[in-house]
Amino acid sequence: MGKLGDRLRSLLGRKTLPAGESESGEAPPVEQPAPSPQQQTGPLEEMLQRRVRRISESFFENESLTANLEDSAAKELLDWALSLGHRIAQGTADVEDDEQADEAMYPRLRAVRRMMRNVNQWVASQQEGDRENSSEALNRIIEQAQLIYGHAFKPPSEEQRARFLQTQSEFLDSPPRLIANLRQLFTAADDA
């Protein structure tokens, strides 16, 4: 695991198992907080926790997803991705076979990774004042969001996108805030 993955884990308050120690002989998994007694519901919950852990590890291990971001911005983006990964895994609660679940999750998880790379580009374009590239990156982010959030997601209109990009100019010195505002744009649209 790379240094960035370790750094992000520490930023997010997660720890890895000691070197060489693993539950399955594979790469050491991210240690998850112990579930409360109310959360311990049996095999279904354990199955979903394993899926969430695998998804989380895949994000942590892929340093290219946050490569252009400073630590606090990377943490903000990774928090968003982990939340999406959890949501995607929850969507497979009725699928017992892990291979089938992985197959079902793959397109949406690929969209999350693409979205993360596009967010990197969007932040850089915003900070450079490159409106054209910023707008293009936002459009690519929205395309991926449609795959991630599904049928209920209503993408922002062109007018809403332009207004959003304009209002972000006051946060150019705070990439974590830019990412949080972008996340809120999708959360608000998703929850509506």
N, C-alpha and C positions, 0 to 999 in steps of 0.2 A: 504494500500500500504506500502511496506516495506521501510526501511531506504535506502537500496541500490537503489531502484527505484527513490526515491526523490533525492538522491545524483546524480544519472545518469541524471535525468531531469535537475538538476541545471548545471551539466557539459555541457549538450547539449543546454542550454539556453531555456529550456521549463519550463513552470510553470503548476501547478495544480490549479484547482478551489478551493476556500476556502472549508474547511471541511464541509461535508454535502450538499454542493451545487452541483447539477448535472443537466444535461439537460434532462435525461430520467429516473431518479430515480435509476439508476444503479451506479456503482462506478464512482467517478468523472473522467471525461475524461481529457486527456492532452490538454491544451490550445494551439491551433495552431495560428500562426501569421495570422492577418487579410489579406485575399487575396486582391490583388490590383484590381482596376476596370477592368483591362484586364483579370484577372483570374476569375472574377465572370461571369460564363457562364450559370448558371442556375441549374436545377435539376440534370443533369448528373454530373456536377462538384461537387455539394453538396453530391451526392450519393458516389462518389469516395473518397471525403474527409472524409466522415463518415467511409468508409471501411479502409482507411489508418489510421485513428485515432484508430479504434478498433485493428488493427494489431499492431500499435505502443504501445498501452496500454498493449497488451498481452506480448510484449517483455519486457517492463519496469517492469511489475508485476512479471515476472518469474526470480527471482534472481539467480536461478541455471544456467542460461545462461552465466553469467559473474562472477560466484562465486569465481573462482580461480584467477581472474585478479585484478590488482591494478586499481585505478580510470582511469588513462589515457588510459590504455590498454582496459578496459571495454568500455570506450567512443568510442575508435576506432572500436571495434567490434560491438557495438550497432549502430554506424553510418552506418556501412556496412549493418547490418541487416535491419535498417530502410529504407535504399536505396532499398534493395531487396524487402521489404514489399511494398513499394510504386510501384515498378515495377510490382509486382505480382497483386496488386490491379488494376493498370492501364489495365492489361490484361483482366479485367472483365467489361470493359466499355460498352460492348454490352449486358451485363446481368443485367436486371432491378431488378430481384428478389434477395434479399439479401441472402436468404437461398441457392439458386442455386449458387450464387457467392461464398458464404462461402464453399460450397461443392467443387466447382471448384478450389478454392485457397488452400484448406486444405493440399493436398499432398505436394505442394511446400512450404507452410509455415512450415509444419512439418519438411521438409528437411532443412529449414533455422535454425530452433531450433536445430536440430541434428548437423548441420554444426557448429553452435556456440559452442556447447559442445565439439565437436572434435577440434575446434580451441583452446579452453582452454587446452585440452590434448596436442595438438601439441606444443603450447608455452612452457608448462611445460617440455615436452620431449626435446625440443630444448635447453632450459636453463640447463637441467641436462646433456646434451651431450649424450642422449640416442638415438642413430641413428636409431635403429630398431623400437622403439615406435614412434619416430618422423616420420619415413617413413610410418608406418602403419596409424598413425593419418592423415597424408597428403593424403593417398589413400582414407580414409573414407571421408575426406573433399571433395575430387574430386568426389567421388560417389554422395554425396549430391549436389554438384555444378551442376552435370549433370541433376538432377531433377529440380533444381532451375532455371538454365539458359535455359534449353530446348534444342531443336534440333540443334540450331545454335552453341551451345557450343562444342568446340573441346578440349578435355582434353589434358593436357601436356603429352608428351611421357615419358617413363621411364627415358630416358636420361635427358630430361628437368627437371623432378622431382628431380633426383639426383643432377643435377647442381644447381637447386634452393636451395635445402636443404644445400648444401655445401656453397653457397654464404651467407646464413643467419647467419653463425657462427660469423660474425663480428657485428651482431646486438643483441647478446644474452643479453646484459645489457639494451635493449630497447624493451620490449614487444609491445608497441604501434607501433614501427617501423616494428617489425616482422609481426604484423597483417596487417599493411598498405602494406607491400611488398607482403604478401599473397593475399590480395585483388587485388593488381595490377596484379598479375599473372593471376587471373581470368578475370579481366577487359580487359586486353590485349588480352587474348584468345577469350573473348566474342566479342570484337570490331573488331577483325581481319576479 
